[in-house]
Amino acid sequence: MTTASTPTLPTSPASERNKAPILAELLLRLPPTGHALEVAAGTGQHAAHFAAALPGWQWQPTEPEAAMHAVIAARCAGLPNVAAPVALDVREADWRMPSASLDLVYVANMVHISPWDATEGLMRGAGRVLRPGARLVVYGPFVVDGEALAPSNAAFDADLRRRNAAWGLRTLGAVAACADAAGLSLAERIAMPANNLLLVFTRR
Ligand SMILES: C[S@@+](CC[C@H](N)C(=O)[O-])C[C@H]1O[C@@H](n2cnc3c(N)ncnc32)[C@H](O)[C@@H]1O
């Protein structure tokens, strides 16, 4: 079993860089067993890396781009705790799973590369499927009110908005308020390499 990047599969260099630091934070916080749903799994690099290190967890990758499902499945082949990827656009009202049934919803680098209604959908859906006390973990770059934005993040934000006017870095305050309205409290804000944050919300 390998979690190294596979040259024949589409690979995100950013995911190769960030998967180890994110996993280190997850390992500090997650119990030994649980059921996780990953939103926006992309190339499946996080799913493969995390599920291999968390054998007591059942991992369900989701991704709206159907073309990526074969990539995720190939990357997670051999990992018995990873389910076949399923399509999920977080804006859908029905995530097709029971309420209060999950221990973790995980998403990386989606909030700024999607319109704001995707963040609203993420929070609504996570608020519904997480059991009380369970976590929503969100990784990515954010604007923190009252703190200077790193020049690299300011340039990234400008580039995103040029590519799509509905994209862009979100303020932590807006994201936390949106989560709060869905019953999710911001419990931790962890500084990560390259001016990213890992946000941990808990379901009230
Ligand atoms: C930059 S990629 C990040 C992929 C992966 N999480 C990673 O960190 O490498 C952005 C992802 O967000 C997904 N995405 C965009 N809008 C979405 C939505 N409304 N619901 C679910 N996923 C969405 C895209 O399909 C894509 O996989």
The ligand as a MOL file (V3000), in Angstrom:
LIG
                    3D

  0  0  0     0  0            999 V3000
M  V30 BEGIN CTAB
M  V30 COUNTS 27 29 0 0 0
M  V30 BEGIN ATOM
M  V30 1 C -8.7370 23.3030 -5.4830 0
M  V30 2 S -9.7100 21.8620 -5.5610 0 CHG=1
M  V30 3 C -9.3010 21.1070 -4.0020 0
M  V30 4 C -9.3350 19.6180 -4.0830 0
M  V30 5 C -8.8120 18.8790 -2.8390 0
M  V30 6 N -9.6810 19.0710 -1.7160 0
M  V30 7 C -7.4190 19.3220 -2.4980 0
M  V30 8 O -7.2070 19.9500 -1.4510 0
M  V30 9 O -6.5040 19.0310 -3.2900 0 CHG=-1
M  V30 10 C -11.3430 22.5070 -5.3200 0
M  V30 11 C -12.3900 21.4170 -5.2310 0
M  V30 12 O -13.6350 21.9770 -4.8620 0
M  V30 13 C -14.6550 21.2520 -5.5310 0
M  V30 14 N -15.9060 22.0170 -5.4890 0
M  V30 15 C -16.1520 23.2120 -6.0650 0
M  V30 16 N -17.4370 23.5640 -5.8590 0
M  V30 17 C -18.0020 22.5640 -5.1160 0
M  V30 18 C -19.2970 22.3260 -4.5920 0
M  V30 19 N -20.3000 23.2020 -4.7900 0
M  V30 20 N -19.5250 21.1930 -3.8860 0
M  V30 21 C -18.5230 20.3120 -3.6640 0
M  V30 22 N -17.2690 20.4810 -4.1440 0
M  V30 23 C -17.0090 21.5880 -4.8700 0
M  V30 24 C -14.0530 21.0460 -6.9160 0
M  V30 25 O -14.7350 20.0430 -7.6500 0
M  V30 26 C -12.6390 20.6680 -6.5500 0
M  V30 27 O -12.5000 19.2960 -6.3050 0
M  V30 END ATOM
M  V30 BEGIN BOND
M  V30 1 1 1 2
M  V30 2 1 2 3
M  V30 3 1 2 10
M  V30 4 1 3 4
M  V30 5 1 4 5
M  V30 6 1 5 6
M  V30 7 1 5 7
M  V30 8 2 7 8
M  V30 9 1 7 9
M  V30 10 1 10 11
M  V30 11 1 11 12
M  V30 12 1 11 26
M  V30 13 1 12 13
M  V30 14 1 13 14
M  V30 15 1 13 24
M  V30 16 1 14 15
M  V30 17 1 14 23
M  V30 18 2 15 16
M  V30 19 1 16 17
M  V30 20 1 17 18
M  V30 21 2 17 23
M  V30 22 1 18 19
M  V30 23 2 18 20
M  V30 24 1 20 21
M  V30 25 2 21 22
M  V30 26 1 22 23
M  V30 27 1 24 25
M  V30 28 1 24 26
M  V30 29 1 26 27
M  V30 END BOND
M  V30 END CTAB
M  END
